[in-house]
Structures are given as C-alpha cells and as structure tokens.
Amino acid sequence: MMGHNLYDQWLKILDHFNIGVILVDNHRRIRQCNTSARNLLRLSEDEIIGGDCQEIFCGLPCFPTCPFHDPETSDVRDMDVEFLDEAGEKHRVTRVGAPLLDDQGRVQGCVTVLQDHSPFNELVNRIHYEEQSLKIILDSLNMGIFTVNRGGLITFFNRAAEKVSGFSRMNLLGKACGTLFAGEGKQVCQALKQVLADRIPATAVRGELLSFQGEVIPISGDYIPLLNDHGGVIGALAAFQDMTLVQQLNQAIKGQYHFHHMIGKDPAMQRIFDMVRVVAKTESTLLIEGATGTGKDLLAKIIHSESNRSKRPFVKVNCAAIPDNLVESEIFGYVRGAFTGADRDKPGRFSEAHSGTIFLDEIGDLPLALQAKLLRVLEDREFYPLGSRKTQRVDVRILSATNRKLESLVAQKLFREDLFYRLNVLRIDLPPLMNRRGDLPLLIRHLMRKQAGIMKKPFPDICETAMEILLNYHYPGNIRELENIIEHAIILCQEEVIRSCHLPAYILDCSGLEGKRDGFSDPSTVDPGFSGTAQERQQILDVLRANRWHRQTTANLLGMDRTTLWRKMRKFKISP
C-alpha cells in the first residue's frame, strides 16, 4: 500500500478537480479525507476523522455489496446517488469505491471517491431553463405527477404526488417505479412499460398506489411518452388522481368491501386479517366482539364481500335500535291478521337475506323471549313468522356482533347459554384503538384523505404539535371518534396545514397541551431558562417516543431528512 506522504499528495491533487476522497481502515474508521469531501458533506475534519463509515455515510447510500462483508469481491463499484448535506442542500454525486488490499489480497480498508455533479447541473439548468420552468409548473399542479426514464427509474416527483403517497421525493428519485405500486398497481408499471415500448399514450388506467405507511390508495392515471428532439423515447410522464372518494361512493352503491378497506398494520390487526381471509370463504356462523367504534360493521361487510355469497343480499339488523315489541315482526316477519293493522303478509329480515348473509348487530341487546327463536334458526334454518302456523325455511349465513361480553351476560342470566355457544363457532375480537397505537399515523392520514375528498378540499398537511396531540390521546370512542376529530379539523382548517387550534377543545384539555400551539409554548408558561436548543431537543424526543423510536417516520413528521435527525440525536445525546 502507498505511504502516507504519497496519499496526502494524491488527496491534494484530487482537490484541484473538486473530487472528494475518503479512506477507511479495516476497522471501518475514517482515517483520511480531503477538503473536497469535507466541503461536500458539510462536516468538519474533527467530525469525520475517526468516525465509523456507516455513521458518516448515514445519508449517503452505501454500495449493495460492502467489501467488509464480501472480501472475495475486489472490483471497483460505482453508483449515482442523491443526498442532503447538513445545511439541507441537495447534491447529486457519483460515488466510486474499491477495497484496499495487502500483498496477500486481504482487505485492509476501503477508498470512496465522490464526484459532485453540481457544476454540471448548474450548466444544464441554464441550458434547459424552459424545462426547469415546466418542472415548476408541474410541481404546483393539484395532481400527482411523476416521470421515469427509459429504465423505469423515477426522475421527477411533484408535491401533489408526495401528498397522496406520503413519500418524500428524496426517498424515490432514482428508484424503480415499482416501489410505488403493489397488487393491482402492477398494471401501472405495465402501462408505463407499454408506453415506453410503443410510444402510444395510455389513458384512464386504474391501479393501486402503495403509500409510505403501507396504505393502499386507488388511483386513475394517464401515461404519455417523453421524446427528445430527434423523436427518440427518453422516458414517460404519469399524471394520476386519487380515486378514494369515487371508490367509496361505488362501495356504498354496490355494497362491495375488501380487505384493504380496513386499515391496520399492528400485529393484532394482521392476525385478524389472516383469520378473516380463511373464515370468509366458509359458511360458519361468526361472532365479532369489540368496543363501540372499532369497525365491527365494516369487518362484517368485508367478510360478506369476500364470501361465496358476495353477489347475494347482505342484510343488517341493529337489535338495539328496534323497540322490543317490534323486534320479532321486524326480524321474522308476520302474516296477515297476526295483529291489529296487519292487513297483508310482510317478510322479515331473515326472508330478505335468503341465500345471502344476515348481520345481527348488537346481538347482546336481543330480548330473551326471541333468543329461543333465533336458536332454532341457527340449528334448523327455519322459523315461524309472527302469527303463522307454518314454518319458513331460509338459506342464510349468520354474522353477529356485540360491544358487550356475551360470557358476562350469560353469567348474569341475560343471554341464553345455548345460543351463545351456537353463535360462538368462530369469534373475532377487535382491539380498541388505544391498544394499536402504531396504526394511528396510518389511520390519521387515511381519514384526512377521505374527509378532504368528501369536502372537495385539498389534502392538507398536519403540524407536529397537532400530530403529537392526536398520537397521545386515548380515544374512548375508538376509530369513530378519530374520524369525527379529523372531520372537525378539516372543516375548521382554512389553510394548507392542520394545527392544534383546529382540533376539538376537549382533545386539547385531555392532552394537557391546551397552552401549547403548533410547536411554541404559551409565553406565560415558558421557563425563562428554557432555551431554543432545549425546546428542539424535547420536541424531537416527544415525536420519537410517540412513534416508538421509528426514525424515518419521526423525520417525516418533523420535516427533516433521516440523516439530519440522526445528527441531531447525536448532538442532543438522545437514545432509546
């Protein structure tokens, strides 16, 4: 290997060409770097020398194969990457690296060479001023737009696309467009490939976009080829719209719901989804238990839509909403002359659900007198309409739900034990929202999109303080209450950002942050010795804790790059 003097001369020569060089020893510690490398990273020599390469290059992606992990591979590697320096400035660089070997071919270190594209980009920007102006226009449109090169790599991603997808453009530029799509979204990738190959635009292509937090978003897009001055294809442009509201209207009309309409990545919810995929195709009776507002109604609709009876009727009966003296006639129907005023036969809900599914909501409120009759339907699939002497047979699958523990009602003699066991063939327990807090960011974003679409308002952002309040509230009303809170905020928000002042007053009172507004404390409550630095440290710590120390999510909520968050955590000595 070269001597240190020769290395120093080499590093200085490369400085003249504005090329950064960093040398790493076999302990992954940075031993030498030139001035160009320090200027590019916006770090001092003290911050770089002696540091671990994985920490210093936290925001600058490493090579797919590390020489320390794969010493058998000693070739030179290169890649184009984009990163933000400590000042928040964006750089596009070519990174070239190779292992340093001794006489026996053993890895003794690694060298990284960084070539900054900024001078070339400035020249290109001056030459292609019109193209840059077009990008500014595209960035301001209220429609998701992105472009890909001939290889399908994303080269542009506008602000509207960022809002719909939840991705920062910094996380997507240079990546394959397939990163954005899954399931039916693969149709979008296929449409882009076809456009690149045939040079023929594709319009109104339906698909599904996979958001940063894993939410499936229905979209409709138009895709056109991008040509150079000689007519050659250099890429494609995609313009898409969020179809969530349209899909919700179609669901309401058709009554068709699917698994991805129920949001949740928490392990408890994933176990429920796995179970539902199995039981939906069966004919077994199913009991859904869960507190008010946890989504029992939606889950029942999903089970019916995914069952073999999906094309048949789905009839819902709220046992708690029907007066006791009308429950029997409503559920089982009646014949002419059964009671005063019964001048004709009237079919009940079971008859309406014939060949389909009947959903008995709040089954725990069914009067004891009718429970025996329901038991017969479960056992024999037949019943007597009110006033009739003839039984009526019915082919129906029975789903039931309750926000009360049926075992407890059985113990209190308020619910028949034999009926409970007939209903409890399969049971799903939906957890309250406070037990699945990891789903809150995903649910908040989904409901914001939904309500903004219903009100025909732009999809807003949400400030850190408002998000912190929502993440720490206990939600006794579960998802239904969260939906009402988001609707309240969307109505009051006349800006592009939801702030804490747009949340209901009782939420602020419960949070204990009624004096706190959007990242700034009330002057009357601030400790005079509480510096801005301490305030920034506390804000970062609070958001990290609220997101279970997930750095990428925290960085997105704080509006900073993950590398910047990591630096600040080191600076403020923040650790789990």
CORHU-V99717 format. One record per backbone hydrogen bond with DSSP energy under -0.5 kcal/mol. CO is the residue of the C=O (numbers start at 1). NH is the residue of the N-H. If there is no record, write none. Layout:
# CORHU-V99717
((CO | NH) (CO | NH))
This chain:
# CORHU-V99717
((3 | 7) (4 | 8) (5 | 9) (6 | 10) (7 | 11) (8 | 12) (9 | 13) (10 | 14) (11 | 15) (12 | 16) (13 | 16) (13 | 17) (14 | 17) (14 | 19) (15 | 18) (18 | 20) (18 | 116) (20 | 114) (21 | 34) (22 | 112) (23 | 31) (23 | 32) (24 | 110) (25 | 28) (28 | 53) (29 | 25) (30 | 50) (32 | 23) (34 | 38) (35 | 39) (36 | 40) (37 | 41) (38 | 42) (38 | 43) (41 | 86) (44 | 48) (45 | 49) (48 | 51) (51 | 30) (52 | 55) (52 | 56) (53 | 57) (55 | 58) (57 | 60) (59 | 61) (64 | 66) (66 | 69) (66 | 70) (70 | 73) (72 | 74) (77 | 97) (79 | 95) (81 | 93) (83 | 91) (85 | 88) (89 | 85) (91 | 83) (91 | 93) (92 | 117) (93 | 81) (93 | 95) (94 | 96) (94 | 115) (95 | 79) (96 | 113) (97 | 77) (98 | 111) (99 | 101) (100 | 108) (100 | 109) (102 | 105) (106 | 102) (108 | 26) (109 | 100) (110 | 24) (111 | 98) (112 | 22) (113 | 96) (114 | 20) (114 | 116) (115 | 94) (117 | 120) (117 | 121) (118 | 122) (119 | 123) (120 | 124) (121 | 125) (122 | 126) (123 | 127) (124 | 128) (126 | 129) (128 | 132) (129 | 133) (130 | 134) (131 | 135) (132 | 136) (133 | 137) (134 | 138) (135 | 139) (136 | 140) (137 | 140) (137 | 141) (138 | 141) (141 | 143) (144 | 240) (145 | 158) (146 | 238) (147 | 155) (147 | 156) (148 | 236) (149 | 152) (152 | 177) (153 | 149) (154 | 174) (156 | 147) (158 | 162) (159 | 163) (160 | 164) (161 | 165) (162 | 166) (165 | 212) (168 | 171) (168 | 172) (169 | 172) (169 | 173) (172 | 175) (175 | 154) (176 | 179) (177 | 180) (178 | 181) (180 | 210) (182 | 185) (183 | 186) (184 | 187) (185 | 188) (185 | 189) (186 | 190) (187 | 191) (188 | 192) (189 | 193) (190 | 194) (191 | 195) (192 | 196) (193 | 197) (194 | 198) (195 | 199) (202 | 223) (204 | 206) (205 | 221) (207 | 219) (208 | 182) (209 | 211) (209 | 217) (211 | 214) (215 | 211) (215 | 217) (216 | 218) (217 | 209) (218 | 243) (219 | 207) (220 | 241) (221 | 205) (222 | 239) (223 | 202) (224 | 237) (225 | 227) (226 | 234) (226 | 235) (228 | 231) (232 | 228) (234 | 150) (235 | 226) (236 | 148) (237 | 224) (238 | 146) (239 | 222) (240 | 144) (241 | 220) (243 | 247) (244 | 248) (245 | 249) (246 | 250) (247 | 251) (248 | 252) (249 | 253) (250 | 254) (251 | 255) (255 | 257) (258 | 261) (259 | 262) (261 | 263) (266 | 269) (266 | 270) (267 | 271) (268 | 272) (269 | 273) (270 | 274) (271 | 275) (272 | 276) (273 | 277) (274 | 278) (275 | 278) (275 | 279) (276 | 280) (278 | 281) (279 | 282) (285 | 426) (286 | 400) (287 | 289) (287 | 428) (288 | 402) (289 | 430) (291 | 294) (293 | 479) (293 | 480) (295 | 299) (296 | 300) (297 | 301) (298 | 302) (299 | 303) (300 | 304) (301 | 305) (302 | 306) (304 | 307) (307 | 310) (309 | 312) (313 | 357) (314 | 316) (315 | 359) (317 | 319) (317 | 361) (318 | 321) (318 | 322) (323 | 326) (323 | 327) (324 | 327) (324 | 328) (326 | 330) (327 | 331) (328 | 332) (328 | 333) (329 | 333) (330 | 349) (331 | 350) (332 | 348) (333 | 386) (334 | 346) (335 | 338) (339 | 342) (341 | 343) (342 | 337) (346 | 334) (348 | 352) (349 | 353) (351 | 354) (353 | 356) (356 | 397) (357 | 315) (358 | 360) (358 | 399) (359 | 317) (359 | 361) (360 | 363) (360 | 401) (361 | 319) (362 | 365) (363 | 366) (367 | 370) (367 | 371) (368 | 371) (368 | 372) (370 | 374) (371 | 375) (372 | 376) (373 | 377) (374 | 378) (375 | 379) (376 | 380) (376 | 381) (377 | 381) (381 | 394) (383 | 385) (383 | 392) (385 | 388) (386 | 335) (390 | 385) (392 | 383) (394 | 396) (395 | 355) (397 | 358) (397 | 399) (398 | 286) (399 | 360) (400 | 288) (401 | 363) (402 | 290) (404 | 406) (405 | 409) (406 | 410) (407 | 411) (408 | 412) (409 | 414) (409 | 415) (410 | 413) (416 | 420) (417 | 421) (418 | 422) (419 | 423) (420 | 424) (423 | 425) (423 | 426) (426 | 287) (428 | 289) (428 | 430) (430 | 291) (432 | 435) (433 | 436) (436 | 439) (437 | 440) (439 | 443) (440 | 444) (441 | 445) (442 | 446) (443 | 447) (444 | 448) (445 | 449) (446 | 450) (447 | 451) (448 | 452) (449 | 453) (450 | 454) (451 | 455) (452 | 457) (453 | 456) (458 | 460) (461 | 498) (463 | 467) (464 | 468) (465 | 469) (466 | 470) (467 | 471) (468 | 472) (469 | 473) (475 | 478) (477 | 480) (477 | 481) (478 | 482) (479 | 483) (480 | 484) (481 | 485) (482 | 486) (483 | 487) (484 | 488) (485 | 489) (486 | 490) (487 | 491) (488 | 492) (489 | 493) (492 | 494) (496 | 461) (498 | 463) (499 | 502) (500 | 503) (504 | 507) (504 | 508) (505 | 509) (506 | 510) (507 | 511) (508 | 512) (508 | 513) (509 | 512) (513 | 516) (515 | 522) (517 | 520) (520 | 517) (522 | 525) (522 | 526) (523 | 526) (527 | 530) (529 | 531) (531 | 535) (532 | 536) (533 | 537) (534 | 538) (535 | 539) (536 | 540) (537 | 541) (538 | 542) (539 | 543) (540 | 544) (541 | 545) (542 | 546) (543 | 547) (544 | 549) (545 | 548) (547 | 550) (549 | 551) (550 | 554) (551 | 555) (552 | 556) (553 | 557) (554 | 558) (555 | 559) (555 | 560) (556 | 559) (561 | 565) (562 | 566) (563 | 567) (564 | 568) (565 | 569) (566 | 570) (567 | 571) (568 | 572) (569 | 573) (569 | 574))
